[in-house]
Amino acid sequence: MKTFLILLVSMTALGAAEAAGGTAPLVIPAGSVAVESNLYRHTDAQGKTWMYRRTPFGITRAEAQSVPAARPDGWANAKAWDDGDAVRFERPGPFGIYRWRTKKSELDAAEQAVWARQQGGPAGGQE
């Protein structure tokens, strides 16, 4: 009986909330430009740019924000050592020091930059 009463009160409260809400669901405005799959950009009459995203739960809207010019360089404190046909790297991270080894022929752009910086700097790194 208590369960039935709790269920009845909950359903009544939900029905009252839905009746009082009165907000219309969001729609993607006509003239919006598709940025990527399920993401659209629209500038309103006031000049604000909004991003509309279609999700499984409906459409969401957020004000478009400019992207910062550059992210902080996480590779600034990276160190590299020659390890024969490979290069050994260390970089501080939020959970400790990341260590890895990459063949010299397979270095990506960030690793190449660290390796070039280490070679141009003072000789004799820590082992």
Secondary structure by P-SEA (a helix, b strand, c coil): caaaaaaaaaaaaaaaaaaaccccccccccccccccccbbbbbccccbbbbbbbccccbbbbcccccccccccccccbbbbbcccbbbbbbbccccccccccccccccaaaaaaaaaaaaccccccc
